[in-house]
Structure formats: C-alpha cells, structure tokens
C-alpha cells in the first residue's frame, strides 16, 4: 500500500462522513482497517462541517462495530465545500479523498478542484452524468499535469456495470460485440427505499438533461465503430423474459460510464468496443401503472422551478415511498439485494465479426447486497484500497473512468489487459460477486 508521511498522515479521508451514505462508509473503512495486516496499516480520518456531528458518527460506528477505539483514535478534520481553505487543508493530509457529499452537481466541483490543486486522489459515488462528464471536460488536463486520479461512479453506479462488461469480455472466448444488462432488485416484507439525496440528484439531473447533450458535443468524440451485427434498441417499456418482469431502459450513469471505458480501451488499447444497453426491472402490472402515473407527473414537474421545489420537499409522496428524507431502515437494507445479469453475444475464436450473424452467446451475473448503502459503500472503499495498492506502479496519467484502478498496470500494453481484475477479486470478499451463468 502507498505510504503515508508526516505531511500526508492518512491513506483515506472520508469527506461528508456525517451524511446518510457517509456513515456507512465510515463503518466499512473501519472494518477494512481492522482486516488489514497489522490491524492498523490503513490510516484514515473523517471530515465534514461539524466536529460534534463527526464525533457522534464515530461514537455510533464504535458501538455498532464493537470498536471503542474509534472514538479516540480517528482524527476529525473540519472542512466545508464553501470554504476553499478548509478543503485545501483536508486534501493536503490524505492520499485519497472519498467524497460522499452530494448532490455532486451542487457540491462536487470544489472538492475535485481542491484534490487536484493539493495532489490528493479523488473518488466518489456519483450517478450524475452531467457532473461526471463536465469534470472530465474541465479538469482532465489539470489532473494529468498534477498526476492526480479523479475517479467518479465508484458505487453501485457504476462499478457492477462497468466491471461486469469487462468480466464478460474476459470470459468470452472470441470477440464479444454486444451486451444487454438487466437489473433486478429484490426486497423483503418492508420493501425498499432510498435517501432523499439520491432523489434530488434525479430531479435536477432530469431537469437539466438538455445541457448534457450540449456538453457531450464539446468532447468532439467520433462514434465508436459498431463491430458485428448492430443490436436493436428495445422499447420504453417491455416484458423481459430474461428476468420475468416488465423492464425499462436504465436511466442512470451506467451506459455513459461503460461507453467511456469502451472508448478508452478502443482508442488507447485497440480493443474491439462492445455495444451496450442497460435495462432495469420494474415488476408486474401494478408496478407498471404506478411507474407510468408517477413518471408522467415527474417529467411534467421537473420542467418548472415550482415543480422541482415540490418534488424535493415531498420525496416520499411523489415517489410512492421509494425515496424518503430519513432513508431506508436497517431492516430494509438487510432484506434487499440486487442482481445484474448480462446477456452477451459475439463471434467465436477464428470467426470474422464482419461476416454473418453472431454465433456465440454468454450470460454472466453480478450479485450483491443492498445496492445503495451496502454494495455502493463496499465498492467505493475497495476502489480506494485498490488504488492505494497499485499507486506505486500506475502510470502518471489521470483517467475519469474506473478502468485504470481496476487493472494490473504491468499488463497495460497487452491485448489481455484486463485478464486479472484486481478490484473484482476484492469485491468477491465484500458483498459483490461475479459469475458466468451460461455460455453457448
């Protein structure tokens, strides 16, 4: 693991540790630190606006994990996104900053800027494409000059999708040309719910969708080549035989993150790009009716400032209880899990992808615990640990995608670049597992 020094005494600093997700990140980092060789080689601290609230978070974690030492041994750093100097002081003390302060469109940029200016690597769990792509456009060159890695979407959005595609490519013997993924979330008797911050990100993201299209034009990317047969897009809503329920296109950041990684592999490593479509299950007919009614109301209201205000003031009402200001209960979290199934097709070894239809299929799956506050937290922390473990040998480049922290850098010049994905191995022991379901 990368070494800490007197000038940078911490491997990891959790910024926003008092937030709903941040509290879970604190507990996960504490567990990982206890698991590390020697029991204390991972040095970490918490940061946020209120020292008192940070003390309460550490007290709560100490009780839940039976680690009384957390109350006295973990350093507290007071930092505020609105105070540039406080962010600079925080970033000067850590190797990696885990940013848990969202919505990122409002609060993320000052942290990215401070990390780059002060030489700290940055990881977040953002599912907001506008923020992710604007940061890449505006800060890539600056981060490259400083040798800083700025890596977004290291949570449920979008590690299972991005690494799931890489895993599927790794398992496919030949040229994988297209993949469809289907997300299915299962819950217990109390159902499932998310926190208000995620709802706010969705409200303002959909309201500002036009700016995302304009933003993407500034990159000047050429379309990725279509290898093999072109896959037809599904309708807005359809019954999926693959998961046995109705499904709609997944509207999060997964497709854009996967495409960015595929572009990197194609342009930098001459890999054959994969066509990718993401869908999410919505349940039976009753769920479809609720989705249609709620979706139409949502689309109408996000267009107006008053509508957005009402949506953010009453998330539980307008989301039919799916998002609340208090977030899910522990019972809901414990009883919820997810499966992300990938159905891929391509051409077997020795077959020319330019000739005829695909002749081979593969089905892989990523399964895990509750996606928002268990799988996301595990993914974020394991991404940070993987980055720290590989930091000494990573090339001095900055990538605004997941791929470079996941892969052994000494393989970077080979076509089999991602044959051993470090992060996948870590995740197998922390709530997220990858497997092949079928291969034809």
N, C-alpha and C positions, 0 to 999 in steps of 0.2 A: 504494500500500500504506500502511496505517496507520503512523504514525511512531513510532519508539522515542525515549525520552528518557533522561536520566541516572537518573531514578527507575525507569524500566522499560526496561532496556537491550536486551531481547530481544523479537523478534516471537513466537518459538516456544520453549517449553521442553518437552523430551521427558522425561516422568516415567516411571520404570521402564525406562530405556534399556538396562539390563543384562539384561532378560528376553528370552525367545526372540523374541517379536514386536518388542520394543523395539529390538533390534539392527538389524532390518530397517528400522524407522522411522528410525533414525539415518542409515543409508545413503541412504534416499530423501530425507530432508531435506537432506543434504549435496549430493546430485545437484541438487535443485531450487535450492538456494542458488547453486550454480555456474552454473546456467542463467539465473538472474535477471539483469536489466540491471545492468551494472557488476560483476557477478560476486560482489558481497558485500552487496547491499542487504537481503538476508534475514538478519537477525541471530538466532542461535539458540544454545541451550545444552542440556546434558544434565543429568538429575537422577536420583538414586537413593540407596540406603542406603550404598553402599560406594564411596568415592573410587577405591580401587585397581581395582575391577571396572569402573568407568566409564572409567578410563584405558585399561584393556585393550580395552574396546569401541571407543573412539576409535582406538586403535592398529590394531585389526582392520579397522575401516572405512577407515582411511588406506591400509592395504595393499591391500584389495580394490578400492578405487576409484582407487588411484594418486594420492591426495591427502595427501601427507605433512604438509601444514599443519594437518590436523585434530587432530594430536597436540598441537599447541601453541596453536592459535588458538581452540579451542572451550572455553568456560567449563564448569566442573563445579560443580554445586550438590548438596550433600549434604542429602537430605530423606528422611523416613521417615513412613509413614502413621500410625504410632503416636505420633509426636511432633508435636503441633499447631503448635508454634512454628516447626519446620523447614518445614512446609508453608506457613505464612504467609509466611515469608521467601522461599520459592521463588515463590509466587504474586504477590508484590509486584514481582518482577523481570521478569515476562513478560506480554505481551498475550494470548497463547493458550497454555493448558496442554494438551498431548497426553497423556492418561492411558493408559498401557499396563500398569497394574498390575491384574491380575485373579487369581482371580475377583472380579468387581466387587461381588457381594453381600457379600463379606467386607472388601474393601479400597477400594471406590469412594467411599463416602459421605464420609469425611474429606476427600477431595480436592475433591469437589463443594462441600462446606461451606467449605473454605478459599478456593476460587476465588471464591465469591460474597462472602465476607467481605472479600476483598482486591482485588476488582474485576478479576479475570482471567477471560477467557472459557474455557470448558471443552469439550473434545471427547474422546470415547472411541470404542472399537470394540466396545462391549458387545453381546452377543447374548442377554442375560438379561432377559426381560420383567419379572420381579419387581423387579429393581433399577431399570430404566428408569422404570417406572410409579410406583414408590414415591418416586423422586427428584422426579418431576414433581408428585406429590401434596404432598410435604412442602416443596419448595423453590421452586416456581414463583413464588409471591408475593414471596419474599425476593430471588430473582434479578431479578424485574421491578423491584423497588424500587431495586436496585443497578445496573440497566442491563446485566446480565451475560447472555450467551447460554450456556446449558447444553445441549449437543447430543450425544446419545448415538447409538449404532449407526452410526457413520460408517466402517464397514468393509464387508466382504462381507455381514455383517449390519449395515445393510440398504440400503445405497446402490443396488446394482443393482436390487433390487425396488422401492423407493420411487421412484427416478428413472425406472425402467423403466415404471411405471404413468403417471407424468407425461408421459414421452416418447410413450407410446402414445396418451394423450389428446390430446397436441399434434398428432400425425399424423392422428388420426381426424377426418374431415370430418362432423360431426354430433354426436350425443350418445352417447358411449361409456357403456355401462351395466354391463358385466361383463367380467372378465378372469380367466383361469386361467393360471398360470405353471408351467413345468416346468423344473426344474434338472437339468442333466446334467453330471457331472464325468468327464473323461477323463484317464487316466494312462498312463504308459509301462510298460516291462517290469518296473520295480521297484515298481509300484503307487503308492499314495498313503498318506499318514498325516498325523495332526495331533498337536499337542503336548498334553501332559498337562493343561495349564491349561484348555484347551477341554473336555476330558473331565470335569474336576472341575466346571466350570460346568454341564454337562449333568446330572451325578449329583445335585448339590444342587438344581438347578432342578426336575427331575422329582420329587425327594423333597418339595419344598415347593410343588407345584402347587396345592394347596388354598388356600394363602394368597393366591395370585394372584387367584383368583376372589373372595375376600373383599375384596381390595384394590380391585378394579375396581368393586365396589359403592359404595365411598366416593366415587367421582367423580360418581355420580348422573347419568351420561350417559343421554340418551334414545337409543333405537335410531336409527341412521341410516335415512332413508327408502329403500325399495327402488324404484329407478327402472327402468321397463321390466319385462321378464319375469324372474322370480326364478330364479336358477341353482340346480340341484340339486347337492348335495354328492356327491362320489364316495365310494366305499367306502374302508376302511382300506388295502386293497391291491388293485391292479387292473393290467391290462396296458394301457399307454398307447400307442395308435397314434401319438400326436404325437411321441414320442421313441423308439419302438421298443423299449421295455423295461418291466419292471414298475415301478410307482411307488407311493409312499405320501404322505400329507399331510406337508408340511414343518413340522417341529415347532420351528423356531427363532423368532426375534422378528419376522421379515418381515411376517406377517399383521397383527400388532398395530401395528407401525410404520406400515405402509401405511394401516391404518384410522385411525390418529391423524392422519395427514396429510389423508386424505379428510374427516375430521371438521372439521379446521381450515378447509379450503377451502370446505366446505359452510356452516359457521357464520359464518365471517368474510368470505368472498368470494362466497357464494351460488352456489358451483359445484355441479353435479349430482354426487353421490357415485357411486363405482364399486364394485360388488360384487367381492370379490377372494378367490380361493382359490389356495393355493400348494402345489405338489407337487414331489417330488424323485425322480429315477430311482434304482433300487437294483440294476438289472442283470437277469440271467437267472434261471432256476430255482434254480441252485446258490446264488446270492446271496440269493434269497428264503428258502431253507431256513436259511442262516446267520443272516439277519436275524430270522426267526421264533424260532429257538432262542436266539440272543443277546438278542433283545428281551424274551422271556418271562423269562429269567434276570435281565436288567437290571431290569425292572419289579418283580420279586419282591424283589431285593436292596436297591433304593433305599428300601424301606419300613422297613428296620431299620438301626440305627446300625452294627452289625457288618457288615452287607452293604455299606453305604456305605464303611466303612473298607477292606474288601477290594477294592472296586471302585477306590478311589483309590490303593491300594497297588500293584495289579497291572493297570494300564490296558491294557497290551498283551495280556494273557491274556484278559481279559473283553471286549475289543473286537475280538478276532481280528486284532490287529496294526494296527488302524486308528488307534489313538492310542498314543503311546509317551512315556516320560519324556524321551527325547532329541529328540523331534520328527522331522520329515522330513529326509532328506538333501538336499543341494543338487541331486543328480540327480533325486530325486523331485519337487522343486519345479520344476525346469526342464522336466520332461516332463509336467506336469499343467496342465490348462486347464479352463475351465468355459463352459457356455452356459446362459443363462436365457431361455427362449422364452415369449412372452406371446401368448395367443390371446384376442383381444377381440371382443366383439360389441356392437352398438348400433343406433342409428337414424340414417339418413342425414339430411342437412340438409333441413329442411322437413317431416320426418316426426314425428308426435306420439308420444313414448315411452309415453304412456298407452294407445295404441291398437295392438293386434296384437302380433305377434312381431317381434324384431329383424330388420332387413333388410340389415344390412351387417356385414362381418367384417374384422378386421385381424390380422396376425401381425407382431410385432416381436421383436427379439432383442438381448440384451446378451451380449457375449462378452468373455472376458478370460483373463489368465494364471492361474496357480495362485491359488485363492481365498483361502487362509488367510494367506499371508505375502508375496504379491505384489500381488494385487488389493486386499486389505484395506489394506495399507500405502499403496498409491497413493491409494486413496480417502480415507483419513484425512488424509494430507498435503495433497491437493488441496482437501479440505474446509476445512482450516485456511487455506490460501492464499486461497481464495475468500472466506472470512470476513474475512481481513485486507484484501483488496482492496475489499470492499464496506462495511467497517466505518464509514467516514465518512458514509455516506448511509443506513444501516439505521435504521429507526425504533427508538426506545428501548423495545423490548419483548423479552421473553425467551420463546423457544419451545423446548419439549422435543421437537422433531422436526426433520427435515432441511430442510424446505422453505424456510425463510426465508434460509438461507445460500446457497441454490442459485439464487435468482431475483433479477433486477434490481429493486430496491425501487421505482424510479420507475414500474414497471408495476403496483404493488400494488393500485390501485383499479380495474383494468380486468378484464373477463372473460377476456381473453387473458393473464392474469397470468404464466403460465409459458411463453410462446411462445419466449423466449430463455433457456435454462437455462445459466447460466454454468458450473456445475460439470460438466455433460455435455460442454461444449466442452473444458474442461481434461482430463477423463478420456479423451477421444479420443486425446490425446497421451501418456497414461500408463496403458497396459495394459487399459483398459476401453472398449469401443466399442459404440455404439447404432446399430441399423439397422432398416429396415422390410423384412420378408421377403415379405409378401403383403398385398394389400388388395383386398377384393371388395365 
